[in-house]
Amino acid sequence: MKLSIAIPVYNEEGRLPVKLAPYLEYLEKHLPDYELIFVDDGSTDGTLKFLDSLATVNSRVKIIHNTVNRGRGFGMRAGVLAASGEYVLETDADLPVSPEYIDKFIDFLAANPDVGLIMGSRELPGSIFVLGQPPLRVFAGKVFHIIFGFLFGVKFKDVMCGFKMFRQKVAKDIFHYVYDDKYLAAGEVIYVAHKFGYKIKEAPISWEDDRRSKVFILKDSFRTLLGMWNLTVRNLRGKYRKK
């Protein structure tokens, strides 16, 4: 299989059907050798019903259902580890990046065999904002990257961007060492990749923010700080030493 797309979902009944339609249309036309892996993380609305209905008409749709909500990191890890594609993309449930970048990322990895993964960045010249993030979230993101870069030596502009593509072997290697179940997992992925010596490419993207986002500045800032503390402790305990 050429491509696997892992998408963690939680109570996405209201926006997933609409956001998914153009993605499916694009994949069927340009990349028909794909699989979509949805990890339903304990949804209590009609998300699972929608996914089950979709899977009955599209054999490329696979569903992993978790009965208890654990967080985006858990869903991302479960989906990636279940992937079988040559290239593995993990992205957010609101599908904020235009699907044409899937082809662009695959083409880049195919032309650059020394690169293990490519990640979207909203901070690079050339990035396009169909709808940008609120100023407070932009500011919080910049502060986070200053702290994250200082603590962990990862000097990228947008490690938290929810659009990353890996070679399958690289993805499996990295995600076996991703422990955070919540929001920081997106950054932990890049920390592990960097620590393991994989070459990482950061590339501009077209981003459409969803104002119904489930990111809450105060609560998620606290969780992120806690996540960085836990990452530090895990590192000191040798949890990121390859076995």
Backbone bond lengths (Angstrom), bond angles and torsions (degrees), N, CA, C in turn:
res aa  C-N    CA-C-N  psi(-1)  N-CA   C-N-CA  omega(-1)  CA-C   N-CA-C  phi
1 M - - - 1.463 - - 1.526 109.16 -
2 K 1.324 115.72 139.02 1.457 120.65 -176.30 1.527 112.56 -75.43
3 L 1.331 117.31 -45.71 1.464 120.58 -169.16 1.520 111.89 -138.93
4 S 1.318 115.62 134.28 1.465 122.44 168.67 1.522 107.93 -117.29
5 I 1.332 116.49 136.32 1.465 121.50 175.70 1.526 107.95 -120.08
6 A 1.313 116.30 118.39 1.460 122.15 179.96 1.525 109.44 -101.27
7 I 1.334 115.76 125.36 1.462 121.28 -175.88 1.529 109.63 -131.86
8 P 1.336 118.07 109.24 1.465 119.34 173.86 1.518 110.33 -76.95
9 V 1.323 117.97 135.86 1.464 121.23 -177.63 1.530 110.10 -132.71
10 Y 1.323 113.89 145.15 1.469 120.73 175.59 1.523 108.57 -149.86
11 N 1.319 116.24 114.02 1.466 122.49 179.96 1.535 111.77 50.65
12 E 1.340 114.95 58.37 1.462 121.46 -176.79 1.527 112.70 -108.09
13 E 1.317 117.45 19.18 1.460 121.38 -178.01 1.523 112.19 -54.87
14 G 1.332 116.60 -35.54 1.460 120.20 -173.56 1.509 114.87 -76.74
15 R 1.337 118.21 -27.75 1.459 117.93 -174.66 1.533 114.76 -123.44
16 L 1.316 118.70 -22.11 1.466 120.17 -175.86 1.531 113.42 -62.13
17 P 1.341 119.96 -46.81 1.478 118.60 -178.08 1.524 113.05 -56.89
18 V 1.320 116.83 -41.78 1.466 120.76 -178.61 1.520 111.18 -71.05
19 K 1.334 116.95 -43.91 1.460 120.97 -177.24 1.519 111.80 -70.65
20 L 1.329 116.78 -30.41 1.456 120.96 -175.46 1.521 113.17 -76.90
21 A 1.318 117.23 -30.55 1.467 121.24 -173.91 1.535 113.35 -53.30
22 P 1.348 119.90 -51.01 1.469 118.64 -179.94 1.527 113.04 -67.46
23 Y 1.337 117.41 -28.52 1.463 120.54 176.37 1.524 110.13 -64.68
24 L 1.326 116.24 -46.31 1.460 120.18 179.94 1.530 110.72 -63.28
25 E 1.311 116.49 -41.57 1.461 120.52 178.86 1.530 110.93 -60.65
26 Y 1.333 115.69 -43.21 1.463 120.55 -179.41 1.531 110.57 -66.11
27 L 1.329 117.07 -45.21 1.456 120.67 -178.28 1.525 111.25 -63.06
28 E 1.305 117.25 -43.91 1.457 120.58 -179.42 1.527 111.16 -61.69
29 K 1.294 117.23 -33.73 1.459 121.48 -177.62 1.515 112.64 -82.85
30 H 1.338 117.03 -40.68 1.461 120.45 -170.21 1.534 114.16 -109.69
31 L 1.333 118.17 -29.19 1.466 121.47 -175.50 1.527 109.94 -139.56
32 P 1.314 118.17 64.41 1.468 120.00 -174.56 1.524 114.67 -67.22
33 D 1.348 117.47 -15.33 1.463 120.60 178.62 1.527 109.24 -89.91
34 Y 1.325 116.18 72.60 1.463 121.25 -174.60 1.531 110.64 -136.04
35 E 1.328 114.69 167.10 1.459 122.07 166.56 1.521 107.90 -137.32
36 L 1.324 116.02 142.76 1.460 122.90 175.05 1.527 107.90 -109.17
37 I 1.314 116.29 120.31 1.460 120.86 -179.58 1.523 108.43 -110.38
38 F 1.319 116.25 108.45 1.459 121.32 177.07 1.526 109.17 -97.36
39 V 1.311 115.91 129.21 1.463 120.52 174.41 1.516 107.22 -106.82
40 D 1.330 115.79 102.37 1.467 120.70 179.01 1.523 108.14 -80.80
41 D 1.325 115.12 112.22 1.458 121.05 -171.30 1.528 111.23 -96.20
42 G 1.329 115.79 62.25 1.457 120.01 175.32 1.510 114.39 76.60
43 S 1.335 118.28 33.30 1.472 120.86 -179.91 1.527 110.93 -59.74
44 T 1.330 114.64 143.93 1.469 120.71 179.02 1.534 112.11 -113.05
45 D 1.336 116.67 1.12 1.464 120.31 177.67 1.533 108.69 -103.42
46 G 1.311 117.73 -148.30 1.459 120.79 -176.75 1.520 115.00 -93.41
47 T 1.348 116.93 15.76 1.465 119.98 -177.23 1.523 112.20 -59.01
48 L 1.318 116.83 -49.16 1.463 120.08 -177.12 1.529 111.01 -64.49
49 K 1.314 116.81 -37.40 1.471 120.24 177.85 1.522 110.29 -62.21
50 F 1.332 116.79 -42.98 1.460 120.85 177.83 1.524 110.95 -61.71
51 L 1.330 116.91 -44.63 1.463 120.73 -178.74 1.525 111.53 -65.55
52 D 1.325 116.25 -41.50 1.468 119.80 178.14 1.525 110.58 -61.30
53 S 1.326 116.40 -40.65 1.458 120.91 178.54 1.522 110.66 -65.07
54 L 1.319 116.37 -41.48 1.460 121.18 178.99 1.524 111.01 -63.44
55 A 1.335 116.43 -41.31 1.467 121.04 -178.07 1.522 112.27 -65.69
56 T 1.327 117.30 -26.15 1.467 119.81 179.75 1.526 112.16 -71.50
57 V 1.324 117.01 -22.82 1.464 120.46 -178.79 1.529 112.30 -109.61
58 N 1.325 117.30 -8.46 1.455 121.33 179.95 1.527 108.65 -136.13
59 S 1.318 116.44 104.73 1.465 121.30 -176.12 1.518 112.82 -68.90
60 R 1.330 117.40 -11.44 1.466 120.73 179.10 1.530 111.94 -82.10
61 V 1.316 117.29 -8.98 1.461 122.10 179.72 1.522 109.97 -88.69
62 K 1.326 115.69 124.66 1.458 121.95 178.07 1.519 108.68 -120.54
63 I 1.315 116.60 144.20 1.461 121.35 -175.58 1.520 110.11 -125.97
64 I 1.330 115.40 128.75 1.459 122.13 170.10 1.521 105.94 -110.97
65 H 1.310 116.58 121.90 1.467 119.73 -176.14 1.520 110.54 -111.06
66 N 1.315 115.53 123.33 1.455 121.74 174.82 1.521 107.96 -108.71
67 T 1.310 117.46 128.50 1.466 120.33 -173.63 1.518 113.44 -75.55
68 V 1.338 117.23 -18.93 1.465 121.69 -178.51 1.528 109.48 -119.55
69 N 1.311 116.74 134.43 1.461 120.35 179.09 1.530 110.75 -70.30
70 R 1.327 116.15 122.65 1.464 120.49 -179.45 1.516 113.00 -116.88
71 G 1.315 118.13 -24.83 1.457 119.65 177.28 1.520 113.44 127.65
72 R 1.349 114.67 165.14 1.459 120.36 -175.73 1.522 111.94 -60.17
73 G 1.321 116.65 -39.25 1.458 119.84 -178.90 1.517 112.14 -59.83
74 F 1.323 116.02 -42.59 1.464 120.16 177.67 1.524 110.51 -60.94
75 G 1.335 116.37 -47.37 1.450 120.31 -178.44 1.519 112.57 -64.07
76 M 1.316 115.98 -40.50 1.457 120.85 178.81 1.533 110.60 -62.51
77 R 1.316 116.21 -45.74 1.471 121.05 -178.92 1.532 111.19 -64.98
78 A 1.320 117.36 -45.34 1.463 121.05 -179.27 1.525 111.33 -62.37
79 G 1.328 116.70 -41.50 1.453 120.21 -179.41 1.511 112.99 -67.86
80 V 1.319 117.00 -44.13 1.463 120.86 -178.92 1.524 111.24 -66.25
81 L 1.316 117.23 -41.85 1.462 119.91 -178.94 1.527 112.50 -68.89
82 A 1.319 117.12 -18.68 1.465 120.99 177.40 1.523 112.50 -91.79
83 A 1.333 117.47 -3.80 1.467 121.62 -173.62 1.529 111.46 -74.87
84 S 1.325 115.24 147.99 1.461 120.61 178.83 1.525 112.99 -123.11
85 G 1.318 117.76 1.69 1.462 121.43 -177.18 1.514 113.30 -74.83
86 E 1.321 115.89 155.90 1.468 121.81 174.80 1.520 109.99 -60.10
87 Y 1.340 115.59 -38.62 1.460 121.93 175.30 1.522 108.25 -118.75
88 V 1.330 115.54 141.26 1.463 121.18 -176.35 1.526 108.92 -123.95
89 L 1.324 115.72 119.48 1.457 121.91 177.61 1.512 109.46 -107.52
90 E 1.331 117.07 130.94 1.465 120.17 169.88 1.507 107.49 -113.04
91 T 1.344 115.09 135.26 1.451 119.54 -177.28 1.519 110.69 -148.96
92 D 1.331 115.56 168.35 1.460 121.98 -176.66 1.525 111.55 -77.61
93 A 1.329 115.32 158.38 1.461 121.22 -177.96 1.522 112.91 -66.50
94 D 1.338 117.91 -24.59 1.465 119.26 178.85 1.531 112.16 -86.42
95 L 1.354 116.57 4.39 1.465 122.79 175.11 1.531 111.10 44.14
96 P 1.342 116.81 64.34 1.469 120.45 -171.55 1.517 114.69 -78.28
97 V 1.338 117.91 -11.78 1.466 120.81 -175.46 1.528 109.68 -107.15
98 S 1.313 116.48 134.96 1.460 121.50 -179.64 1.529 110.25 -56.38
99 P 1.350 118.43 135.31 1.466 120.94 -175.36 1.515 114.37 -63.57
100 E 1.324 118.53 -17.87 1.468 119.91 178.94 1.526 111.51 -62.23
101 Y 1.346 116.66 -21.96 1.464 120.12 178.95 1.522 111.78 -73.24
102 I 1.305 118.40 -16.81 1.461 120.29 174.00 1.520 109.04 -61.15
103 D 1.327 116.87 -50.28 1.461 121.25 177.47 1.525 111.71 -60.26
104 K 1.322 116.33 -42.88 1.468 120.27 -178.87 1.527 110.83 -61.91
105 F 1.323 116.90 -41.38 1.466 120.30 -179.13 1.531 110.94 -69.87
106 I 1.327 117.33 -41.54 1.468 120.27 176.82 1.533 110.22 -60.92
107 D 1.319 116.77 -45.28 1.460 120.52 179.81 1.520 110.96 -60.76
108 F 1.322 117.19 -39.42 1.457 119.99 179.88 1.532 110.98 -65.60
109 L 1.328 117.42 -46.55 1.461 119.96 179.97 1.522 111.25 -64.21
110 A 1.334 116.61 -38.17 1.463 120.25 179.20 1.530 111.22 -64.08
111 A 1.335 116.64 -34.25 1.465 121.28 -178.10 1.523 112.73 -87.08
112 N 1.331 117.25 -11.18 1.468 121.37 -176.55 1.528 110.05 -131.58
113 P 1.329 118.18 77.62 1.465 121.44 -174.63 1.520 114.78 -64.47
114 D 1.329 117.64 -13.41 1.468 120.33 178.57 1.527 112.24 -82.82
115 V 1.336 117.86 -11.02 1.465 121.98 -178.67 1.526 109.25 -92.18
116 G 1.335 116.32 128.08 1.459 120.47 -178.43 1.508 114.18 -86.23
117 L 1.331 116.31 -30.74 1.462 119.58 -179.67 1.515 110.40 -156.01
118 I 1.318 115.17 154.28 1.453 121.82 177.07 1.526 107.65 -128.31
119 M 1.333 116.02 134.25 1.461 119.63 -177.93 1.519 110.49 -125.25
120 G 1.309 115.10 143.28 1.449 120.74 176.42 1.516 111.13 -69.72
121 S 1.321 115.23 149.29 1.462 120.58 177.48 1.520 109.88 -138.25
122 R 1.330 114.69 128.63 1.456 120.21 176.46 1.517 112.19 -85.82
123 E 1.340 116.47 -2.58 1.460 121.28 -173.73 1.521 113.56 -103.87
124 L 1.309 118.49 -3.11 1.458 120.94 -177.65 1.526 111.62 -90.65
125 P 1.322 117.36 149.44 1.469 119.82 171.90 1.526 109.89 -57.49
126 G 1.298 116.18 138.03 1.456 120.59 -178.04 1.510 113.37 101.58
127 S 1.334 117.17 -13.91 1.457 119.80 176.09 1.525 109.72 -69.72
128 I 1.329 114.86 143.99 1.461 121.54 -178.23 1.518 109.09 -116.61
129 F 1.323 116.82 135.52 1.451 120.97 177.88 1.524 109.55 -112.88
130 V 1.337 114.98 104.90 1.457 119.76 172.89 1.527 108.41 -66.59
131 L 1.322 115.17 -41.52 1.456 123.09 172.06 1.513 106.73 -147.96
132 G 1.339 116.81 116.09 1.451 121.56 -175.56 1.521 113.13 -80.27
133 Q 1.322 115.14 167.17 1.454 120.46 177.90 1.528 110.95 -76.97
134 P 1.345 117.65 153.95 1.463 120.25 175.97 1.531 110.87 -58.93
135 P 1.340 118.16 147.87 1.463 121.66 -175.90 1.530 113.85 -54.15
136 L 1.333 118.09 -38.13 1.459 120.36 -178.45 1.524 111.12 -64.01
137 R 1.333 116.80 -39.40 1.464 120.26 178.01 1.525 110.88 -68.45
138 V 1.337 117.05 -37.30 1.463 120.42 177.00 1.522 109.97 -62.52
139 F 1.342 116.39 -45.64 1.463 120.42 179.64 1.533 111.31 -62.82
140 A 1.340 116.44 -45.04 1.470 120.23 179.25 1.523 110.45 -61.04
141 G 1.327 116.80 -37.63 1.457 120.37 178.96 1.519 112.26 -65.13
142 K 1.315 117.40 -41.07 1.462 120.70 179.20 1.528 111.04 -65.45
143 V 1.329 117.02 -41.39 1.473 120.45 177.76 1.527 110.16 -63.28
144 F 1.333 115.72 -43.69 1.465 119.63 178.83 1.517 110.89 -57.16
145 H 1.339 118.20 -46.60 1.459 120.56 -175.39 1.528 112.27 -67.28
146 I 1.313 117.07 -31.08 1.463 120.06 174.56 1.528 109.83 -63.89
147 I 1.331 116.20 -47.27 1.469 120.61 -179.31 1.524 110.78 -66.82
148 F 1.321 116.71 -46.40 1.466 121.57 -177.68 1.529 110.81 -61.66
149 G 1.324 116.42 -44.14 1.457 120.32 179.35 1.518 112.01 -64.21
150 F 1.334 116.76 -40.05 1.466 121.17 179.69 1.532 111.41 -65.91
151 L 1.337 116.35 -43.73 1.467 120.11 -175.85 1.525 113.13 -73.88
152 F 1.337 116.95 -37.34 1.458 119.79 -168.41 1.519 114.36 -119.60
153 G 1.325 117.05 1.86 1.456 119.81 174.76 1.511 114.56 68.65
154 V 1.316 117.17 21.59 1.468 121.89 -179.66 1.526 107.90 -100.83
155 K 1.315 116.39 105.31 1.468 121.06 -170.60 1.526 111.92 -100.39
156 F 1.326 115.30 58.05 1.462 119.78 174.32 1.526 108.90 -111.79
157 K 1.325 115.76 159.33 1.455 120.02 -172.11 1.526 114.19 -85.79
158 D 1.356 117.23 -21.49 1.471 118.17 -171.26 1.532 111.02 -151.81
159 V 1.331 116.29 61.08 1.471 120.15 -176.45 1.525 112.10 -66.05
160 M 1.336 117.95 -20.65 1.454 120.81 -176.62 1.527 113.44 -88.29
161 C 1.312 117.32 -1.19 1.464 119.82 -179.36 1.528 110.43 -60.69
162 G 1.333 115.94 132.39 1.458 121.19 -177.11 1.511 112.96 -87.76
163 F 1.332 116.53 56.69 1.461 121.18 177.39 1.517 107.54 -159.62
164 K 1.344 116.14 91.83 1.461 121.64 -176.10 1.527 108.74 -132.30
165 M 1.317 116.32 136.23 1.459 120.71 179.12 1.527 110.08 -121.41
166 F 1.336 115.26 136.65 1.461 123.16 -175.64 1.521 110.24 -126.49
167 R 1.321 116.42 155.19 1.448 120.07 160.12 1.527 106.88 -70.60
168 Q 1.320 116.67 146.98 1.468 118.31 -172.81 1.525 112.76 -56.74
169 K 1.326 117.74 -47.34 1.462 120.51 -178.71 1.530 111.59 -60.04
170 V 1.325 115.10 -41.12 1.467 120.21 178.80 1.525 110.42 -64.27
171 A 1.337 116.35 -44.03 1.467 120.68 -179.64 1.522 111.35 -59.09
172 K 1.332 116.72 -47.75 1.465 120.01 -178.16 1.526 110.80 -64.72
173 D 1.322 116.30 -39.77 1.464 120.98 179.52 1.528 111.27 -61.60
174 I 1.327 115.93 -45.10 1.462 120.81 -177.31 1.517 111.64 -71.15
175 F 1.328 117.62 -48.30 1.465 120.40 -169.82 1.534 113.22 -72.92
176 H 1.322 117.93 -14.05 1.465 119.01 171.61 1.529 111.48 -69.58
177 Y 1.344 115.85 -13.05 1.466 120.69 -179.29 1.527 111.73 -117.50
178 V 1.305 117.28 19.36 1.466 121.78 175.06 1.519 107.73 -101.45
179 Y 1.330 116.93 117.31 1.464 122.14 -171.85 1.525 113.76 -109.14
180 D 1.331 117.25 -24.91 1.463 120.45 -175.62 1.529 110.17 -68.09
181 D 1.316 117.06 127.80 1.456 121.47 179.43 1.529 112.68 -88.31
182 K 1.308 116.79 -11.05 1.455 119.83 -171.50 1.527 111.47 -107.19
183 Y 1.314 114.51 -140.34 1.463 123.15 -170.10 1.523 112.69 -72.76
184 L 1.361 118.35 -35.01 1.457 120.78 -173.30 1.523 113.12 -71.69
185 A 1.319 118.02 -11.84 1.469 120.12 -178.95 1.527 111.52 -53.59
186 A 1.330 117.94 -34.72 1.465 120.86 179.68 1.520 111.04 -60.18
187 G 1.336 117.01 -37.83 1.455 120.74 176.75 1.519 112.26 -78.90
188 E 1.324 117.40 -35.20 1.462 121.77 178.70 1.529 110.58 -60.72
189 V 1.319 116.81 -36.98 1.468 121.76 177.27 1.529 110.30 -54.99
190 I 1.323 116.23 -48.11 1.461 120.33 -177.99 1.527 110.77 -70.75
191 Y 1.317 117.26 -36.24 1.465 119.82 176.42 1.524 110.71 -60.80
192 V 1.337 116.85 -46.28 1.466 120.80 -179.62 1.529 110.34 -64.29
193 A 1.332 117.19 -45.03 1.461 120.79 179.27 1.527 110.90 -59.08
194 H 1.325 115.74 -43.77 1.463 121.22 178.47 1.525 110.88 -63.77
195 K 1.317 117.39 -43.96 1.464 122.50 -178.70 1.530 111.31 -64.81
196 F 1.333 116.55 -35.15 1.463 121.18 -179.15 1.529 112.66 -82.35
197 G 1.321 116.38 -4.11 1.456 120.15 174.91 1.513 115.53 86.52
198 Y 1.325 117.74 15.29 1.454 119.45 177.58 1.528 110.25 -75.79
199 K 1.323 115.11 140.04 1.455 119.36 176.74 1.521 109.04 -77.48
200 I 1.336 116.31 130.86 1.460 122.95 -174.37 1.520 109.39 -119.00
201 K 1.310 116.23 132.26 1.460 121.35 176.03 1.522 109.11 -109.97
202 E 1.318 116.87 133.01 1.453 122.82 175.42 1.527 107.69 -107.16
203 A 1.332 117.72 130.35 1.464 120.66 -172.77 1.521 110.93 -134.89
204 P 1.329 117.60 147.82 1.478 121.20 177.52 1.525 110.95 -68.26
205 I 1.319 115.20 153.83 1.464 121.81 -177.90 1.529 109.69 -141.04
206 S 1.309 115.05 172.50 1.462 121.83 170.04 1.521 107.49 -103.11
207 W 1.333 117.26 121.18 1.466 122.42 -170.81 1.519 110.80 -118.95
208 E 1.325 115.44 132.11 1.468 120.59 174.67 1.519 108.21 -121.64
209 D 1.332 116.56 106.08 1.457 120.64 -178.73 1.527 110.01 -71.53
210 D 1.313 115.80 147.01 1.467 121.67 176.62 1.520 107.62 -109.48
211 R 1.314 116.64 116.01 1.457 120.84 -175.73 1.524 112.22 -70.77
212 R 1.351 116.30 -4.26 1.465 119.78 172.15 1.525 110.41 -93.57
213 S 1.329 115.95 18.37 1.464 121.19 -178.47 1.521 111.04 -54.71
214 K 1.340 114.86 148.29 1.459 120.61 -178.80 1.533 112.29 -96.56
215 V 1.342 115.77 17.18 1.459 120.59 174.71 1.523 108.28 -86.96
216 F 1.331 116.57 126.17 1.459 122.54 179.28 1.525 108.06 -118.21
217 I 1.335 115.97 118.93 1.453 121.63 -167.00 1.532 113.25 -53.67
218 L 1.320 117.89 -54.57 1.470 119.82 -174.38 1.527 111.31 -67.25
219 K 1.330 116.58 -51.17 1.459 120.13 -177.78 1.523 111.35 -63.62
220 D 1.322 116.80 -44.75 1.459 119.57 -176.45 1.526 111.89 -75.70
221 S 1.331 118.02 -26.32 1.469 119.84 174.22 1.523 109.47 -65.35
222 F 1.327 116.69 -42.49 1.460 119.78 177.02 1.522 111.06 -63.11
223 R 1.337 116.64 -44.84 1.464 120.24 179.06 1.522 111.36 -61.99
224 T 1.335 116.22 -36.53 1.455 120.33 -179.67 1.524 111.02 -68.02
225 L 1.326 116.95 -42.55 1.466 120.28 176.62 1.532 110.66 -62.32
226 L 1.328 115.45 -42.26 1.458 119.28 177.05 1.528 110.30 -63.51
227 G 1.330 116.08 -39.94 1.457 120.49 178.57 1.516 112.14 -62.17
228 M 1.330 117.81 -40.37 1.460 120.96 178.33 1.523 110.99 -66.58
229 W 1.334 116.55 -37.31 1.464 119.79 175.40 1.524 110.49 -62.42
230 N 1.328 116.22 -45.92 1.466 120.15 -179.37 1.530 111.28 -65.02
231 L 1.338 116.88 -37.08 1.459 120.20 177.24 1.527 110.23 -62.29
232 T 1.327 115.71 -42.35 1.463 120.58 178.19 1.526 111.29 -60.95
233 V 1.331 116.42 -44.67 1.465 120.77 179.56 1.525 110.62 -63.78
234 R 1.324 116.86 -43.83 1.469 119.98 178.71 1.520 111.04 -60.78
235 N 1.318 116.45 -39.61 1.455 119.99 179.54 1.527 110.89 -63.66
236 L 1.330 116.37 -43.34 1.470 120.64 179.36 1.525 111.40 -64.54
237 R 1.317 116.49 -29.87 1.460 121.23 179.28 1.526 113.68 -85.32
238 G 1.331 115.51 0.32 1.463 120.17 176.18 1.525 114.86 79.65
239 K 1.330 116.91 22.19 1.467 119.60 -177.33 1.522 112.23 -71.07
240 Y 1.332 116.95 -16.59 1.458 119.30 -178.67 1.535 112.64 -103.60
241 R 1.323 116.04 18.92 1.472 119.46 173.06 1.511 108.77 -85.40
242 K 1.325 115.61 124.48 1.464 120.12 -177.86 1.523 110.59 -64.80
243 K 1.336 115.21 135.86 1.459 120.20 -179.51 1.531 110.41 -92.74
